[in-house]
Amino acid sequence: MAEIADIKLVITDVDGTLMTDDGLIPPQIFEVIEALICRGVTFAVASGRQLQNLQQLFEPLASNIFFVANNGATLAEGYKVLTDSLMHPAAVDLCLDFAQLHAASPLLYANGTVLTNDASSALRQFLEKHQVPFAVSQNLAAYACGVSKLSLLKFDGSMPQLKPLLATSGIEVFVANRYMLDVTAEGTNKGVTISRLINLIGVAEANVCAFGDSENDLDMFAHAGLRFAVANAAEVLKKKSRIVPSNNDLGVICTLRQLFNIA
């Protein structure tokens, strides 16, 4: 287990981990990030969200943060994209067919935009609550060549059970939550990209501290010497981590304040 004094990189997931259930980034995190930077600690965000959305959410300090976006498909240093892995168009088409077959709402993360063919009020309210800008298109296949990540959303809670039906070569499938599956290109996940980031900034995995809440954070935790799961996290994550207060109780912020003696 890493010693606090040795931590050189702090990484946090967003939805369900740092962000509260009302879709807000607690403003106190910016004071904490500034304090970490002053102590020589790099701060990174790892999320299934698109890069531009993350940059907006963390805008006061975005230029000083590393972003692992689209579940690892995109790595950026502030506003500079370092790597971007796209799904094969045939894999995108397969997922769109799967969405239609199982009455799921597809979300394409393509060229800095989230696209869907679902114009329902339920989806609109869900995306607006979580501050996800989006556009509606009835021809999603036309964007298949520029997709970093694809999500499948269904509000009946059945998506985790559908995951085995989608498993095939050429893609990685993750359970984001009980409503959503995330899909990226094969070999693309948070862990792979965080390993790339660790090598880029020259720290050891033992010197990494990570916070998460869901199955898609397991790959990230594999590269962190100090792992924290918020109290609302999936059980599979809690088994591999120290438990901290929930996202609604500002667990990430409170823990970082305690670890680094930030007033």
Secondary structure, DSSP 8 states (H G I E B T S, - for coil): ---GGG--EEEE--BTTTB-TTS---THHHHHHHHHHHTT-EEEEE-SS-HHHHHHHTGGGGGG-EEEEGGGTEEEETTEEEEE----HHHHHHHHHHHHHTT-EEEEEETTEEEES---HHHHHHHHHTT---EE-S-GGGGGGGEEEEEEE-TTS-HHHHHHHH--TTEEEEEEETTEEEEEETT-SHHHHHHHHHHHHT--GGGEEEEE-SGGGHHHHTT-SEEEEETTS-HHHHTTSEEE--TTTTHHHHHHHHHTT--
